Amino acid sequence: MNKRTLIGFNTLIIIGLLFFLKYGIQNWRSSTPYDYDKFWVVGQAISSMKIDDIYSRSDSIKIRREFQKRAEDSDSNLLKSVVKSRKNLVPTGTPFFYSVFYLFSFGSYDFDYENYRLVSLFLYIGSIVTLCLIFKFPIWSLALVIIFFTQTFWPFHTDFEFGNVGQIQVGGLTLFLLCQKMEGHFYHFIGGLVIGLLVLFKPTLIFCILLLSVFWLLEGRVKKLIIEFAGIGIALAIGIILPILMFGQACRWHAWYATLPSVLYTKFYLTGGFLGKLLNLKSVSLYGLFGAVLLCITSLYLFWVRVVQKKTTNREILFSERKLDCWIDEYSVVMLGIGIYFLSGPVVHSHYFVLTVPWPLLLLRPRCLSSFSHYFRGFYWMVFLACIFIAVHPIFKKLNLTNYPNHSLWSFGGIWILYGFTLLEYYKRKIGQF
């Protein structure tokens, strides 16, 4: 294909993709965004009602009844639909989570939801495009990637249907990964700030921080570790001060921590985790133990690879490639941290799997080395299979391969495949086999 034909073909692909995204902007909305409603109501309630503790049962009931009355008197059909079908209101988000939502709310439910939906979609699509461009995916494949992770990706549909924050988390995670690609103390500090705020927003990325700390220590990058943790420290200060400034004593961290087990660590929610589906496990302490074991095993693996790397002599790459390779290594470690949470988290909802989107982009990125032509053919197929396991849960249900409504062991099977092949690729990259 000559250059002019290629340009014309890519132009048609881009035009088609824009029409597809226009279709998505019009149709990727929810008629009953239950989760967004909970996020929005909390801030509005604290600012307009006398609330002592947002996490207490008595105040939760009071808020639900008050907003049922307000919904009846409002002009928002969306708010009426959500409130009419909602049986209870149980706040589970962190104080920082609710303060961020209230900070960007204007008091009009329909207007706020539309802004939230569009911002979420922009961050999600923007993250996919950014990572694909950095990894130099062809234009035609970029179109396929976006279509796959929207139109056919079940976690994405559950995320916008419930109005949850998975797309926003993907955007924040991508920003953190870009900070790891950049060199300099400023970018390291911003990276720490971003990952710290993400964990305070929703603690699903906590293992990323722990595993990255191990990685940086093994690589001798102590200065970077210190600067990143300086950013995390500032994030912690923001996460503590902002809810106090906005909500006073009505939304406190210790109240959230005290009430979380009784709300989330129930038989219903614990069946969403990997161990819950595999073993019908109901013990939160065993989930924590499994997470600690996975973290230790992965850390020991990183240490072993580091030892093997020092003994090898076939790792001859240019300085610029070393910098790129280091960023890819950190990217891999972040994905492994996400995998540890998915496999050991006591509470895993279907929309959480949106966080896995950057993972296959890492593993499926185009390579220019000849060894990939014979070695990675099976590798690519297995990664694609993992994506299918995560993406098409409704098909498994229609085929009677699972009884679970939103995600199943098939979904976690995809996580295990991604986890195992990330370890394999990390090893081969570090010892210079490709």
C-alpha positions in Angstrom: 0.0 0.0 0.0 1.5 3.3 -1.1 1.7 6.4 1.2 -1.2 8.2 -0.5 -3.5 5.2 -0.3 -2.5 4.6 3.4 -3.3 8.3 4.3 -6.7 8.0 2.6 -7.5 4.7 4.3 -6.5 6.1 7.7 -8.6 9.2 7.1 -11.7 7.0 6.4 -11.0 5.1 9.6 -10.8 8.3 11.6 -14.0 9.6 10.1 -15.8 6.4 10.8 -14.5 6.4 14.4 -15.7 9.9 15.0 -19.2 8.9 13.8 -19.0 5.9 16.1 -18.0 8.1 19.1 -20.9 10.5 18.2 -23.2 7.5 18.4 -21.7 6.6 21.7 -22.0 10.0 23.3 -25.7 10.0 22.5 -26.4 6.4 23.7 -23.9 5.6 26.4 -26.1 7.0 29.2 -28.1 5.4 32.0 -31.8 5.7 32.7 -31.1 4.8 36.4 -27.6 5.7 37.5 -27.9 4.3 41.0 -24.3 4.8 42.0 -24.0 8.3 40.7 -27.2 9.2 42.5 -25.6 8.1 45.8 -22.4 10.0 45.1 -24.4 13.2 44.2 -26.9 13.1 47.0 -24.4 12.9 49.8 -22.8 16.3 49.2 -26.2 17.9 48.5 -27.6 16.5 51.8 -24.7 17.6 53.9 -24.9 21.1 52.5 -28.6 21.5 52.9 -29.6 19.3 55.9 -28.5 18.9 59.5 -26.3 15.8 59.3 -24.2 14.5 62.2 -22.6 11.4 60.5 -23.2 10.6 56.9 -22.2 7.0 57.5 -24.7 6.4 60.3 -27.9 4.4 59.5 -30.2 7.1 61.0 -28.8 9.9 58.9 -28.8 7.6 55.8 -32.5 6.9 56.3 -33.2 10.6 56.9 -31.4 11.6 53.6 -33.2 8.9 51.6 -36.6 10.1 52.8 -35.8 13.8 52.2 -34.6 13.2 48.7 -37.6 11.1 47.9 -39.7 14.2 48.6 -37.3 16.5 46.7 -37.4 14.1 43.7 -41.3 14.3 43.6 -41.1 18.1 43.5 -38.3 18.3 41.0 -38.5 18.6 37.2 -35.9 15.8 36.7 -37.4 12.6 35.3 -34.0 11.0 35.7 -33.9 11.8 39.5 -37.5 10.6 39.9 -36.7 7.3 38.1 -33.7 6.6 40.3 -35.3 7.5 43.6 -38.4 5.6 42.8 -36.5 2.3 42.1 -33.9 2.8 44.9 -34.7 0.8 48.1 -32.0 2.2 50.3 -29.1 4.7 50.5 -25.9 3.4 52.1 -22.9 5.6 51.7 -19.7 3.6 51.2 -17.3 6.1 49.5 -14.5 7.8 51.3 -14.8 11.3 52.6 -12.4 12.5 49.9 -14.6 10.7 47.3 -17.7 12.6 48.3 -15.9 16.0 48.7 -14.6 15.7 45.1 -18.1 15.0 43.8 -19.6 17.9 45.7 -16.8 20.2 44.6 -17.7 19.7 40.9 -21.5 19.7 41.4 -23.7 22.7 40.6 -26.9 21.5 42.3 -28.9 20.5 39.2 -29.1 16.8 38.9 -29.6 16.4 35.2 -26.9 19.0 34.4 -24.4 17.5 36.9 -25.0 13.9 35.6 -24.6 15.0 32.0 -21.3 16.7 32.8 -20.1 13.7 34.8 -21.0 11.3 32.0 -19.2 13.3 29.3 -16.1 13.9 31.5 -16.0 10.2 32.3 -16.3 9.2 28.7 -13.7 11.8 27.6 -11.2 10.5 30.2 -11.8 6.9 29.2 -11.6 7.3 25.4 -8.7 9.8 25.8 -6.8 7.3 27.9 -7.2 4.5 25.3 -6.1 6.9 22.5 -3.2 8.2 24.4 -1.8 4.8 25.3 -2.3 3.5 21.8 -0.5 6.5 20.3 2.4 6.1 22.8 2.7 2.4 22.0 2.4 3.2 18.2 -0.7 1.2 17.4 -1.7 1.5 13.7 -4.7 3.8 13.1 -6.9 0.9 12.0 -6.1 -1.0 15.1 -6.8 2.1 17.2 -10.3 2.0 15.9 -10.7 -1.6 16.7 -9.4 -1.1 20.2 -11.8 1.7 21.0 -14.8 -0.3 19.6 -13.8 -3.4 21.5 -13.3 -1.6 24.9 -16.7 0.3 24.5 -19.2 -1.5 22.4 -18.3 -5.1 23.4 -16.7 -4.5 26.8 -19.2 -5.5 29.5 -17.4 -3.7 32.4 -17.7 -0.4 30.5 -21.4 -0.9 30.0 -21.9 -1.7 33.7 -19.9 1.3 34.7 -21.9 3.8 32.7 -25.2 2.0 33.5 -24.7 2.3 37.2 -22.9 5.7 36.9 -19.8 4.6 38.7 -16.2 6.0 38.5 -14.3 3.3 36.6 -13.7 5.5 33.6 -12.5 8.3 35.8 -10.1 5.9 37.5 -8.7 4.8 34.1 -8.1 8.5 33.2 -6.2 9.0 36.5 -4.2 5.8 36.1 -3.2 6.8 32.6 -2.0 10.2 33.9 0.1 8.4 36.5 1.6 6.1 33.9 2.5 9.0 31.8 4.3 10.6 34.7 6.4 7.4 35.0 7.3 7.8 31.3 8.7 11.3 32.0 12.0 11.9 33.6 12.5 14.6 36.3 11.6 15.3 39.9 8.5 17.3 39.0 6.9 14.4 37.1 7.8 12.0 39.9 6.2 14.3 42.4 3.1 14.7 40.3 3.0 10.9 39.8 3.0 10.4 43.6 0.3 13.0 44.0 -1.9 11.4 41.4 -1.6 7.8 42.7 -2.1 9.0 46.2 -5.3 10.9 45.3 -6.5 7.9 43.3 -6.1 5.6 46.3 -7.9 8.1 48.6 -10.6 8.4 46.0 -11.1 4.6 45.9 -8.5 2.2 47.5 -8.5 -0.3 44.6 -5.0 0.8 43.6 -3.3 0.4 47.0 -1.3 -2.7 45.9 0.2 -0.6 43.0 1.9 1.7 45.5 3.2 -1.2 47.6 4.6 -3.2 44.6 6.1 -0.1 43.0 7.9 0.7 46.3 9.5 -2.8 46.2 10.4 -2.3 42.5 12.0 1.1 43.0 14.0 -0.2 45.9 15.2 -3.2 43.9 16.2 -0.9 41.0 18.1 1.4 43.4 15.8 4.3 42.5 15.6 5.5 46.1 15.5 9.2 45.2 12.5 8.6 42.9 10.8 6.6 45.7 11.2 9.5 48.2 9.9 12.1 45.7 6.9 9.9 44.8 6.1 9.5 48.5 6.4 13.2 48.9 3.6 13.5 46.4 1.7 10.8 48.2 2.1 12.7 51.4 0.7 15.9 49.9 -2.2 13.8 48.5 -2.8 12.5 52.0 -3.0 16.0 53.4 -5.4 17.0 50.7 -7.5 14.0 51.3 -7.8 14.8 55.0 -8.2 18.5 54.8 -10.7 18.8 51.9 -13.6 16.9 53.5 -13.1 18.9 56.7 -13.3 22.2 54.9 -16.3 21.1 52.9 -18.3 18.9 55.3 -16.9 19.6 58.8 -17.6 16.6 61.1 -20.4 15.2 59.1 -18.1 13.1 56.9 -15.1 11.8 58.7 -12.5 9.2 57.8 -12.7 7.3 61.1 -16.4 7.0 60.7 -16.0 5.6 57.2 -13.4 3.1 58.4 -15.5 2.0 61.3 -18.7 1.4 59.3 -17.2 0.0 56.1 -17.0 -3.7 57.3 -20.6 -3.8 58.4 -21.7 -2.4 55.0 -19.5 -4.0 52.5 -18.1 -7.1 54.1 -21.4 -9.0 53.9 -22.2 -12.4 52.4 -23.7 -10.7 49.4 -20.7 -8.5 48.5 -18.1 -11.1 49.4 -19.3 -13.4 46.7 -18.1 -10.9 44.2 -14.4 -11.6 44.9 -12.4 -14.3 43.3 -12.2 -16.4 46.5 -15.8 -15.8 47.1 -16.8 -17.3 43.7 -14.2 -20.0 43.8 -14.5 -21.2 47.4 -17.6 -19.3 48.6 -15.3 -17.7 51.1 -16.8 -15.3 53.6 -13.8 -14.6 55.8 -12.3 -11.1 55.2 -9.1 -12.0 57.1 -8.4 -14.8 54.6 -8.9 -12.4 51.7 -6.3 -10.1 53.3 -3.9 -13.1 53.9 -4.3 -14.1 50.2 -3.5 -10.6 49.2 -0.4 -10.5 51.4 0.8 -13.8 50.0 0.3 -12.6 46.4 2.2 -9.4 47.2 5.1 -11.3 48.8 5.3 -13.8 45.9 5.3 -11.1 43.3 7.9 -9.1 45.2 10.1 -12.1 45.5 9.7 -12.8 41.8 10.8 -9.2 41.0 13.8 -9.7 43.3 14.7 -13.0 41.6 14.5 -11.5 38.1 16.8 -8.7 39.3 19.3 -11.3 40.5 19.1 -13.2 37.2 19.4 -9.9 35.2 22.7 -9.1 37.0 24.2 -12.4 35.8 23.2 -12.1 32.2 25.4 -10.6 29.5 23.1 -10.3 26.6 21.3 -7.2 27.6 22.9 -4.7 25.2 20.5 -1.8 24.6 21.0 2.0 24.0 20.5 4.5 26.8 17.3 5.8 25.2 15.9 2.3 25.1 16.8 1.8 28.8 14.6 4.7 29.7 11.8 3.4 27.7 12.3 -0.1 29.1 12.3 1.2 32.6 8.9 2.9 32.0 7.5 -0.3 30.6 8.8 -2.1 33.7 7.0 0.3 35.9 3.9 0.0 33.8 4.0 -3.8 34.2 4.4 -3.5 38.0 1.4 -1.2 38.2 -0.7 -3.8 36.3 0.5 -6.5 38.6 -0.6 -4.4 41.5 -4.1 -4.1 40.0 -4.1 -7.8 39.4 -3.3 -8.5 43.0 -6.3 -6.5 44.1 -8.7 -8.2 41.7 -7.6 -11.6 42.8 -7.6 -10.9 46.5 -10.1 -8.1 47.0 -13.0 -9.1 49.2 -15.3 -6.8 47.3 -15.0 -6.7 43.4 -17.9 -5.3 41.4 -18.3 -5.8 37.6 -17.5 -2.2 36.8 -14.1 -2.5 38.6 -12.8 -4.5 35.6 -12.7 -1.3 33.6 -9.4 -0.7 35.4 -7.9 -3.6 33.4 -8.1 -1.7 30.1 -4.5 -0.4 30.1 -3.3 -3.9 30.8 -3.9 -5.7 27.4 -2.7 -2.5 25.7 0.7 -3.0 27.3 0.9 -6.7 26.4 -0.5 -6.3 22.8 1.6 -3.3 21.9 3.4 -3.5 18.5 6.9 -4.8 18.6 9.7 -4.3 16.1 11.9 -7.2 17.1 12.1 -10.2 14.9 11.8 -12.7 17.7 8.2 -11.7 18.2 7.2 -13.2 14.9 7.6 -16.7 16.2 7.5 -16.4 20.0 4.6 -14.1 20.5 2.0 -15.5 18.2 0.6 -17.7 21.0 1.3 -14.9 23.5 -1.0 -12.5 21.6 -3.8 -15.1 21.2 -3.7 -15.8 25.0 -3.9 -12.1 25.9 -6.8 -11.7 23.5 -8.5 -14.7 25.1 -8.1 -13.0 28.5 -9.8 -9.9 27.1 -12.7 -12.0 25.9 -13.1 -13.6 29.3 -13.3 -10.2 30.9 -15.4 -8.5 28.2 -18.2 -10.8 27.2 -19.8 -12.0 30.5 -23.4 -11.9 29.1 -22.4 -14.4 26.4 -21.2 -16.8 29.0 -24.4 -16.4 30.8 -26.5 -17.0 27.7 -24.5 -20.2 27.1 -25.2 -21.3 30.7 -21.5 -21.3 31.5 -22.2 -19.2 34.6 -25.1 -18.2 36.8 -23.7 -15.0 38.1 -25.5 -11.8 36.7 -22.5 -9.5 36.1 -19.1 -11.2 36.4 -17.9 -14.7 37.2 -14.8 -17.0 37.4 -14.4 -16.5 33.7 -13.7 -12.8 34.4 -11.1 -13.7 37.0 -9.7 -16.3 34.6 -8.9 -13.4 32.3 -7.1 -11.6 35.2 -5.0 -14.7 35.9 -3.9 -15.0 32.2 -2.9 -11.3 32.1 -1.1 -11.7 35.4 0.9 -14.7 34.3 1.9 -13.4 31.0 2.9 -10.0 32.5 5.3 -11.9 34.8 6.6 -13.9 31.8 7.1 -10.8 29.6 8.8 -8.9 32.5 11.3 -11.7 32.9 12.1 -12.0 29.3 12.5 -8.2 28.9 14.7 -7.8 31.9 17.2 -10.6 30.9 17.3 -9.2 27.3 15.7 -12.1 25.4 13.8 -9.5 23.4 
